Amino acid sequence: MTSPLRTAVVGAAILRDGTVLAARRTAPVEAAGRWEFPGGKVEPGESPEDALVREIGEELGCRIELTGWLPGTALIGATHELRVACGVLTDGEPTPTEHDLVRWVTADELDDVDWLDPDRPFLTALRERMGA
């Protein structure tokens, strides 16, 4: 559960054919060129699940169905707390609008990706979910 003093942020580990979708950031400057699980902030009155489906639609122009949350949370600075859920595509193909590139990554490639620091704690559980 997110602390009431922190803003809830959600990310999606979108799985397909033994791979997971990674999205490359363009902003802010300190995050540009690094990879993340796409997602965003939970708006007031919105559930984390609804926020994630909404954010994926906005950022990637596709729809997902969530299949479960990865364990744990990660701090993003002092004011934001990240949770990551796994999901599958249900409509459309990911087309980045807020990122400059997306790519599908195998479990063996997870450690080779320059992930944003808050996304890294989820890699072990994700690798297990991917069956590696």
Legacy VTK file of the C-alpha trace (Angstrom):
# vtk DataFile Version 3.0
C-alpha trace
ASCII
DATASET POLYDATA
POINTS 132 float
0.000 0.000 0.000
1.316 3.437 -0.876
2.049 5.794 2.008
-0.491 8.651 2.154
2.481 11.041 1.924
3.634 9.602 -1.401
2.108 9.745 -4.865
1.235 6.300 -6.247
2.906 5.439 -9.553
2.158 2.263 -11.507
4.087 0.480 -14.236
3.126 -2.355 -16.571
5.272 -5.366 -17.357
3.439 -6.288 -20.570
4.228 -9.909 -21.444
4.088 -11.547 -24.868
5.617 -14.787 -26.149
8.257 -15.008 -23.423
9.212 -11.323 -23.633
8.376 -8.128 -21.741
7.897 -4.658 -23.180
10.419 -1.968 -22.226
9.962 1.710 -23.097
12.812 4.230 -23.464
12.350 7.598 -21.752
13.000 10.951 -23.405
12.430 13.143 -20.330
13.353 14.360 -17.815
16.985 14.820 -18.825
18.312 12.554 -16.051
16.066 9.690 -17.243
16.406 10.215 -21.006
17.764 7.184 -22.824
17.005 4.778 -19.975
14.305 2.118 -20.004
11.216 1.598 -17.864
7.991 -0.295 -17.514
5.475 2.134 -19.050
2.845 3.627 -16.778
2.251 6.725 -14.709
0.616 8.366 -11.721
-2.616 7.207 -10.134
-5.097 10.099 -10.199
-7.204 10.935 -7.104
-10.197 8.586 -6.870
-8.715 6.178 -9.436
-7.715 2.599 -8.663
-4.138 1.544 -9.486
-5.530 -0.954 -11.990
-7.649 1.641 -13.795
-4.726 4.089 -13.793
-2.442 1.546 -15.416
-4.906 0.633 -18.156
-5.495 4.363 -18.800
-1.781 5.219 -18.868
-0.956 2.396 -21.294
-3.709 3.610 -23.608
-2.347 7.160 -23.464
1.350 6.279 -23.774
1.214 3.317 -26.151
-2.175 3.438 -27.888
-3.113 -0.110 -26.904
-5.175 -1.916 -24.278
-3.969 -4.375 -21.685
-5.506 -6.774 -19.217
-3.692 -7.016 -15.899
-2.759 -10.490 -14.683
-1.341 -9.658 -11.248
0.990 -7.402 -9.296
4.671 -8.117 -8.813
5.633 -8.100 -5.113
6.954 -4.997 -3.417
7.204 -1.297 -4.113
10.080 1.027 -5.011
10.616 4.642 -4.095
11.031 7.238 -6.821
12.740 10.050 -4.982
11.094 11.049 -1.717
7.581 11.675 -3.005
6.564 8.803 -5.315
6.134 5.060 -4.811
6.102 2.571 -7.713
4.206 -0.704 -8.059
4.455 -2.894 -11.171
1.760 -5.213 -12.533
2.042 -7.828 -15.237
-0.380 -7.664 -18.121
-1.097 -8.870 -21.631
-2.148 -6.997 -24.753
-5.837 -7.244 -25.570
-6.094 -4.686 -28.378
-3.619 -2.861 -30.584
0.143 -2.866 -30.907
2.305 -0.675 -28.628
3.201 2.563 -30.413
5.155 5.034 -28.277
3.807 8.561 -27.920
5.675 9.623 -24.757
8.747 7.426 -25.266
11.055 7.391 -28.270
11.324 3.609 -28.548
9.821 0.369 -27.262
11.337 -3.095 -27.447
10.515 -6.634 -26.424
13.078 -8.101 -24.011
13.627 -11.769 -23.135
14.262 -12.918 -19.558
17.922 -13.500 -20.456
18.240 -9.889 -21.657
16.694 -8.227 -18.576
20.042 -7.507 -16.914
21.469 -6.035 -20.131
18.864 -3.253 -20.278
19.685 0.159 -18.740
16.563 0.224 -16.544
15.634 3.222 -14.439
16.668 2.512 -10.851
13.108 2.222 -9.435
12.265 -0.488 -12.006
15.241 -2.722 -11.127
13.842 -4.218 -7.880
11.050 -5.872 -9.878
13.329 -7.779 -12.268
13.827 -10.898 -10.113
10.094 -11.496 -9.649
9.476 -10.644 -13.299
12.098 -13.159 -14.439
10.324 -15.836 -12.378
6.962 -14.812 -13.861
8.504 -15.134 -17.332
9.490 -18.703 -16.489
13.256 -18.165 -16.547
LINES 1 133
132 0 1 2 3 4 5 6 7 8 9 10 11 12 13 14 15 16 17 18 19 20 21 22 23 24 25 26 27 28 29 30 31 32 33 34 35 36 37 38 39 40 41 42 43 44 45 46 47 48 49 50 51 52 53 54 55 56 57 58 59 60 61 62 63 64 65 66 67 68 69 70 71 72 73 74 75 76 77 78 79 80 81 82 83 84 85 86 87 88 89 90 91 92 93 94 95 96 97 98 99 100 101 102 103 104 105 106 107 108 109 110 111 112 113 114 115 116 117 118 119 120 121 122 123 124 125 126 127 128 129 130 131
